[in-house]
Amino acid sequence: MSKSKILVVGGTGYIGKRIVNASLAQGHPTYVLMRREIGFDIEKVQMLLSFKEQGARLVEGSFSDHHSLVDAVKQVDVVICAMSGVQFRSHNILLQLKLVDAIKEAGNIKRFLPSEFGIDPARMGHALEPGKETFGDKMIVRKAIEEAEIPYTYISANCFGGYFVVVFMDEDDVATYTVKTVDDTRMLNKTLYLRPQENILTHNQLVEKWEKLTHKKFEKVYISAQDFLASMKDLDNALQAGYARIYHIYYDGCTMNFDIGEWGGEASELYPEVRYTRVHEYLQRYL
């Protein structure tokens, strides 16, 4: 069976560049949206040219030109959006909704993967403010996808290794698993959860690993959930949003406090052939 043609939107971003590389590595005809908005950003232009040298096809398009998006989408089978999370804030949520409109009009896409790659927003209706709006924005995009009857797969990668660890995922592994889903009928209209058993750690276990690797004993300070929440009240909104996310991960256990059930699958179980990065291997990079 031939591999699906994949269009990556946001291919020069933090996770997007990894998805482009994973798509090429897995043998998919890979297209990268070259947005006119990039302008003369030299780093991004150089990255796009690097993708082209590796065999990717650059496709021009702009979110201010609906027809150019439709034309880009018509050239492929699958669209993966990897625009930065900041794109969901305020009016920028319209960018993904414009992409949904283009996919709907094109009518040929057999799978759309919107830009998520974090905690499953469908399970965060109880989230604290501020910060809850980010999950709400993602649910707006999901609602538009499902109302347009666009086939989809949602990716819940929990916590990128470059940020912090509870359910740890190396960013390159996130990209590999993401691309694995595009031709997998098991993941049609479902959510892929990335939480391999060996990479599920408590914060204490993470500290123990650091102690073992550095041959040092760390001083540990324990803060109750009540005290942690109280410490947020004098912070600005941006910091409060970050603290709220930490609360849900470390105190609420939002990455692990549910069974996946029939509406999704776990990546390492579905794709055992992928040799994912273990936590101790990742930590070695910082020694």
C-alpha positions as CSV (number, residue, x, y, z in Angstrom):
1,M,0.0,0.0,0.0
2,S,1.4,3.4,-0.9
3,K,2.1,5.9,1.8
4,S,-0.2,8.9,2.3
5,K,1.0,12.3,1.2
6,I,1.4,14.5,4.2
7,L,1.2,18.3,4.4
8,V,2.8,19.7,7.5
9,V,1.6,23.2,8.6
10,G,3.9,24.9,11.0
11,G,6.9,22.8,9.8
12,T,9.5,25.2,11.0
13,G,8.2,25.2,14.6
14,Y,9.4,23.3,17.7
15,I,7.5,20.1,17.1
16,G,6.7,20.8,13.4
17,K,10.3,20.4,12.2
18,R,10.4,17.0,13.9
19,I,7.2,15.9,12.3
20,V,8.6,16.9,8.9
21,N,11.7,14.8,9.6
22,A,9.6,11.8,10.9
23,S,7.4,11.9,7.8
24,L,10.4,11.8,5.5
25,A,12.0,9.1,7.6
26,Q,8.9,6.9,7.3
27,G,8.8,7.3,3.6
28,H,5.8,9.5,3.2
29,P,5.7,12.0,0.3
30,T,6.1,15.1,2.5
31,Y,4.8,18.6,1.8
32,V,5.5,21.6,3.9
33,L,3.4,24.7,3.8
34,M,5.6,27.7,3.0
35,R,3.6,30.6,4.4
36,R,4.1,34.0,2.9
37,E,3.9,35.4,6.4
38,I,7.4,34.0,7.1
39,G,8.8,36.8,5.0
40,F,12.6,37.2,5.4
41,D,13.0,35.1,8.6
42,I,16.3,33.7,7.6
43,E,16.4,30.8,10.0
44,K,12.9,29.6,8.9
45,V,13.8,30.0,5.2
46,Q,17.0,28.0,5.7
47,M,15.1,25.3,7.4
48,L,12.6,25.1,4.6
49,L,15.4,24.8,2.1
50,S,16.9,22.1,4.2
51,F,13.6,20.2,4.1
52,K,13.6,20.6,0.3
53,E,17.1,19.1,0.0
54,Q,15.9,16.1,2.0
55,G,13.1,15.5,-0.5
56,A,10.2,17.5,0.9
57,R,8.1,19.6,-1.4
58,L,7.5,23.2,-0.4
59,V,3.9,24.4,-1.1
60,E,3.1,28.2,-1.0
61,G,0.1,29.3,0.9
62,S,-1.2,32.0,3.3
63,F,-3.8,32.2,6.0
64,S,-4.9,35.5,4.4
65,D,-5.6,33.7,1.1
66,H,-8.2,31.0,1.5
67,H,-7.8,29.7,-2.1
68,S,-4.1,29.2,-1.6
69,L,-4.8,27.0,1.5
70,V,-7.4,25.0,-0.4
71,D,-5.0,24.5,-3.3
72,A,-2.3,23.3,-0.9
73,V,-4.6,20.9,0.8
74,K,-5.8,19.4,-2.5
75,Q,-2.3,18.1,-3.2
76,V,-2.2,15.7,-0.2
77,D,-4.1,13.1,1.7
78,V,-3.3,14.1,5.3
79,V,-2.8,17.4,7.0
80,I,-0.8,17.7,10.2
81,C,-1.0,21.1,11.9
82,A,1.9,21.9,14.2
83,M,1.6,25.6,14.8
84,S,2.9,26.8,18.1
85,G,0.5,26.7,21.1
86,V,0.6,30.5,21.1
87,Q,-1.4,30.3,17.9
88,F,-4.4,29.3,20.0
89,R,-4.5,32.6,22.0
90,S,-7.0,35.4,21.3
91,H,-7.7,36.0,17.6
92,N,-5.0,33.6,16.4
93,I,-7.3,30.7,17.0
94,L,-8.8,31.8,13.7
95,L,-5.7,30.4,11.9
96,Q,-6.6,26.8,12.7
97,L,-10.3,27.5,11.9
98,K,-9.3,28.8,8.5
99,L,-7.4,25.6,7.9
100,V,-10.4,23.6,8.9
101,D,-12.5,25.6,6.4
102,A,-9.9,24.9,3.7
103,I,-9.9,21.2,4.4
104,K,-13.7,21.1,4.4
105,E,-13.8,22.9,1.0
106,A,-11.1,20.7,-0.5
107,G,-13.0,17.6,0.4
108,N,-10.2,15.1,-0.2
109,I,-8.4,14.8,3.2
110,K,-8.6,11.4,4.8
111,R,-7.1,12.5,8.1
112,F,-6.5,15.8,9.9
113,L,-4.3,16.1,13.0
114,P,-4.8,19.5,14.6
115,S,-2.1,21.3,16.7
116,E,-2.4,19.9,20.2
117,F,0.4,17.6,21.4
118,G,-0.2,18.2,25.1
119,I,-2.7,17.3,27.8
120,D,-6.1,16.1,26.4
121,P,-8.3,19.2,26.5
122,A,-11.5,17.0,26.5
123,R,-10.5,15.9,30.0
124,M,-9.8,19.4,31.4
125,G,-13.2,21.0,31.9
126,H,-12.3,21.4,35.5
127,A,-9.1,23.3,34.8
128,L,-8.2,26.3,36.9
129,E,-8.3,29.9,35.6
130,P,-6.2,31.4,34.1
131,G,-5.0,28.7,31.8
132,K,-8.3,27.0,31.2
133,E,-8.9,29.1,28.1
134,T,-6.1,27.3,26.3
135,F,-8.0,24.0,26.6
136,G,-11.2,25.8,25.6
137,D,-9.6,27.1,22.5
138,K,-8.5,23.6,21.5
139,M,-12.0,22.3,22.0
140,I,-13.4,25.0,19.7
141,V,-11.1,23.7,17.0
142,R,-12.2,20.1,17.7
143,K,-15.8,21.1,17.5
144,A,-15.3,22.7,14.1
145,I,-13.4,19.6,12.8
146,E,-16.2,17.2,14.0
147,E,-19.1,19.4,12.8
148,A,-17.4,19.6,9.3
149,E,-17.1,15.7,9.4
150,I,-13.4,15.8,8.8
151,P,-11.7,12.5,9.7
152,Y,-9.2,13.2,12.5
153,T,-6.7,11.9,15.0
154,Y,-5.9,13.9,18.1
155,I,-2.4,13.5,19.7
156,S,-2.1,13.8,23.5
157,A,1.6,13.8,24.2
158,N,1.3,14.9,27.9
159,C,4.7,16.5,28.7
160,F,7.6,17.1,26.3
161,G,10.9,16.1,27.8
162,G,12.3,19.5,27.2
163,Y,9.9,21.0,29.8
164,F,9.2,18.6,32.6
165,V,8.6,15.0,33.4
166,V,5.5,13.1,34.7
167,V,4.7,11.1,31.6
168,F,7.9,11.9,29.7
169,M,8.1,12.0,25.9
170,D,11.1,12.9,23.8
171,E,10.0,15.4,21.2
172,D,11.4,13.3,18.3
173,D,9.4,10.3,19.6
174,V,6.3,12.4,19.7
175,A,6.8,13.2,16.0
176,T,7.5,9.5,15.2
177,Y,4.3,8.3,16.8
178,T,2.3,11.1,15.3
179,V,3.2,10.1,11.8
180,K,2.6,6.4,12.6
181,T,-1.1,7.2,13.0
182,V,-1.9,8.7,9.6
183,D,-2.4,5.4,7.8
184,D,-3.6,3.5,10.8
185,T,-7.4,2.8,10.7
186,R,-7.3,2.0,14.4
187,M,-6.8,5.7,15.1
188,L,-9.4,7.1,12.9
189,N,-11.5,9.6,14.8
190,K,-9.7,8.7,18.1
191,T,-7.0,10.1,20.4
192,L,-3.5,8.8,20.6
193,Y,-2.1,9.0,24.1
194,L,1.6,8.9,24.5
195,R,2.3,7.4,28.0
196,P,4.7,4.4,27.7
197,Q,4.9,2.6,31.0
198,E,8.7,3.0,31.5
199,N,8.4,6.8,31.2
200,I,5.7,7.3,33.8
201,L,7.5,8.9,36.8
202,T,6.5,10.7,40.0
203,H,8.5,13.8,40.7
204,N,10.3,12.0,43.5
205,Q,11.4,9.3,41.1
206,L,12.7,11.9,38.7
207,V,14.7,13.5,41.5
208,E,16.1,10.1,42.4
209,K,17.3,9.6,38.8
210,W,19.0,13.0,38.9
211,E,20.7,12.2,42.2
212,K,22.0,8.9,40.8
213,L,23.3,10.5,37.6
214,T,25.0,13.4,39.3
215,H,26.1,11.5,42.4
216,K,24.6,14.3,44.5
217,K,22.0,14.4,47.2
218,F,19.4,17.1,46.6
219,E,17.5,19.0,49.3
220,K,13.8,18.4,49.0
221,V,11.0,20.8,50.0
222,Y,7.5,19.5,50.0
223,I,4.5,21.8,49.4
224,S,0.9,20.9,50.0
225,A,-1.6,21.4,47.3
226,Q,-3.3,24.1,49.4
227,D,-0.1,26.0,49.9
228,F,0.8,25.7,46.3
229,L,-2.5,27.2,45.2
230,A,-2.2,30.0,47.8
231,S,1.2,30.9,46.3
232,M,-0.4,31.7,43.0
233,K,-2.6,34.6,44.1
234,D,0.0,37.4,43.8
235,L,1.4,36.3,40.4
236,D,0.6,37.9,37.1
237,N,-1.8,36.1,34.8
238,A,0.9,34.4,32.7
239,L,2.6,32.9,35.7
240,Q,-0.7,31.9,37.2
241,A,-1.5,30.0,34.0
242,G,1.8,28.2,34.2
243,Y,1.4,27.4,37.9
244,A,-2.2,26.1,37.2
245,R,-0.8,23.7,34.6
246,I,1.8,22.5,37.1
247,Y,-0.9,22.0,39.7
248,H,-3.0,19.8,37.4
249,I,0.0,17.7,36.3
250,Y,1.7,17.1,39.7
251,Y,-1.2,17.4,42.2
252,D,-4.3,16.5,40.1
253,G,-2.5,13.8,38.1
254,C,-4.3,14.9,34.9
255,T,-2.0,12.9,32.6
256,M,-2.7,9.6,34.3
257,N,-6.0,9.8,36.4
258,F,-8.1,8.2,33.7
259,D,-8.4,5.0,31.6
260,I,-8.0,5.5,27.9
261,G,-11.0,3.3,27.0
262,E,-12.4,2.7,23.6
263,W,-12.0,6.3,22.3
264,G,-8.2,6.1,22.0
265,G,-5.1,4.1,22.2
266,E,-1.6,4.1,23.8
267,A,1.3,4.7,21.5
268,S,3.8,2.3,22.7
269,E,1.2,-0.5,22.8
270,L,0.0,0.3,19.3
271,Y,3.5,0.7,17.8
272,P,5.8,-1.6,19.7
273,E,8.4,-1.4,16.9
274,V,9.2,2.1,17.9
275,R,12.2,2.2,20.3
276,Y,11.3,5.3,22.3
277,T,13.7,7.3,24.4
278,R,13.7,6.3,28.1
279,V,14.0,9.0,30.8
280,H,17.5,8.2,32.0
281,E,18.7,8.4,28.4
282,Y,17.2,11.8,27.9
283,L,18.6,13.1,31.2
284,Q,22.1,12.1,30.1
285,R,22.0,15.0,27.5
286,Y,22.1,17.5,30.3
287,L,25.1,16.2,32.2
